[in-house]
Amino acid sequence: MREYAGGSVRAMRGKWQCVVRYRDGGGGEWVTVTHMTDVPVGQRGGRTRAEAELRRWRDSLLVESAVEEVSARYEAKIAQIEQGQSGRAATAALHETFEEYARSYVCDRRLGRSTGRPLEASSRRGYLTILDNQLLPYLPQGVRIDEVSTDMVEGLLYELQATGRYSLSTTRKAYNLLRSILAQACERDGLARNPCDGVRAPGRPKPRLNSLPVAEADKLASTLAGMRPTRAVTTAQLALACGMRVGEVAALTMRDCDPSRNIIDVRGSIGRSNGVTERGRSYLKAPKTDAARRQIPMNDELREIVGRRRRLVRDLLDERELDWSDGLYLVGDLEGHWTTPDNLGKGWSSVSRSLGLVGLAGRSVGLHDLRHTFATYALARGANAKDVQAILGHSSAQMTMDVYASSDPSERAGMMRAVSHR
């Protein structure tokens, strides 16, 4: 499936023109396509209208590309059935070595098994790293895909854990990738049985959160409210006040968080890429799940946080005699560019160290730790788990409870005092 860059608008012969670049999902050269709008360049609010048309046009390109991909897969399946094949007959791919088959599995155009969406470049890089470091060294050299056995899978898991070099999380990721590769060999290439069947992956470790103690959340919120609303401070306030991820805050435009609408519209995120994009190593991406695409109701605290940042941006624009645009990024620069999550994190690290913030895990408090703090705080104060799930953008309330319920030792101690019989 094609990979599309974020897109931009530019003046062309007196009207605004939309510009989008794309390339095939497997890589290759970027191709530029354009769409001319009917919006005059000099018209008041024209750029905003053109940017809205850009988003609609780009969305239509994404849908068109997805339809073509699904149609091609469907036609290929129909052709296979018409040829009298069951879909499980052994293919020549089973004679490839595991390494050859696995690399093809990771690098070919394909959809994520859990999301049904094209793999991101960062995910592909991560899978290749796991393949090189945690799978190939622990399987027999040159073993064919149809020669991988249950004993080999068990031996691999044993060695990964026995060496002490890898965490349980890393071992689980290696197992899940191995299982997915072999599952494709069964589903598409006729492998008789997945050798991972019947082999249990090591238990998932309970995440050790580095959130602030609940008692200190109010104090930090008050401290940040008294500071200048810089990019890092505003990002930290939003993470603490409504649990937004740093990439989501980076992608917020003024339009997405207009206080008059009483909602924060989370429509995307700024991600990292090793490919050629409009902003080098970062790009605007759609939410990974439907739950992550959400609207967060504004309370008085959120209206004040957003309002302070918008007022500062207006003042800076006036100083430089620049025009306001609803398309400006809330924590971006005055030229309309976003700030990368890495830069926001670096800016916050300085603030966190200066305030001496230390989380429950004993580490300096990062921006994502403030998201954890929001969730822990909300649940400790009696918020409904489904509501917290919706605000965080989790796919299920069970995930929210599994991660955050009773994660603050002081809250657990308070509960035990409350139920004491003495």
C-alpha positions, 0 to 999 in steps of 0.5 A: 500500500502506498505511503503518503506524506503529510501534504502542503499548500502553495500559491500557484497562478493566483490560487491555492494548490494542494501538494502531496507526495507518495511512494510505494509501501515497499520503498522507492522514489517519492512521487509528487501529485497536485490538486488545484483548488478554487480558493484565491490566494488573496482571499481572507481565510483562504489558506485555511480553506485550502488546508481543509481541502488538502486534508479531504483530498489526501484522505480520498487518496488514502481510501483509493489506495486502500481499495486498490490494495484490497481489490488486488488481494481479493482478485488474487484469491479468486484466481487461486480458487478458480485454479482449483487450489485450496489455499493451503497447498504447499508452495515453493516458498517453504523451501526457502531458508527461515532467514530468507522467508522472514526477511521477505515477510518483514520487508514485503508490503503487508498489513499489521496482523493486529491493526490491518493497516500498513506497517510503519517504517519504524515497526519494520526496522524494529522487526528486522532488529529482532530477527537479527538479534533474537531469532537467527542466532538461536535457530540452526543456521540455514534451517528451512522454513518447513524444517522449524520444529517445536523443539527449536522454538522451545530451545530458542525461548529457553536460550533467550531467557537463560542468557540473561541478556534480554528482558521478558518483554524483548523475549515476548516480542521475539516469540510473537514475531516468530509465531507471525512469520510461521502463521503466514507460512501456514495460511499462505504457503501450506505449512502443515502446522505452526511449530509455535502451537502449544509453546507458551511465551513467557508471562507479560511483565507488569509495567513499572510505571514512573508516574508521580505520586497522586499527592504530588500531581496537584502541586505540579499542576499548580507549578506549571500553571505559574510558568511561561507556556513554552512548548515543553511546559504546555505539552507537559500540562496537557499530558498531566491534565488529560493524558495526551501522548507527546506525539499527539500534542505535537500534532495539535493545530490551533483549530483542533483545540479552539476553546470555543468548541469545548473539545480537543480533537485528537486526529493524529500524531507526529511519528519518526521515520528514516525515510524522506519526508517533508520534515526529515525524520518526522511525519504526520501520521493517522492514529493507530487505532479507532480509539486513539482518534478521539475528542477530549472534553475541555474543562476549565483547566484545559481551557486555561492551558490552551488559552495561555499558549494561544495568547503567547503565540498571538503575541509572538506573531504580532511582534514579528508582524505575522498573520494568525492561522488556525493551521498553526501547530499549538506547540510548533513554530511561527512558520507553521511547522510542528515540533518533533516529540524528541525536541519536546522531550528534551525541552521538558527534561530540563524543566523536570530536572530543575523541578527535581521531579522523581517518579515512583520508579525512582527516575526523572519524570518524562512527558509520558510519565505525566500521561501515566500520572493523569491516569493513576490520578483519575482512577484514584479519585474515583473516575469511571474506568471506561471514561478514563479509557476513552480520554487516554485512547486505549482500545479497552477499559481492561487495558486501562485497569491492568496498567493503572489500577492501584499503581500508587503505593501511597494509595494502596497504603491509604486503602489499607488504613481505611479497611483496618479494624483497629 
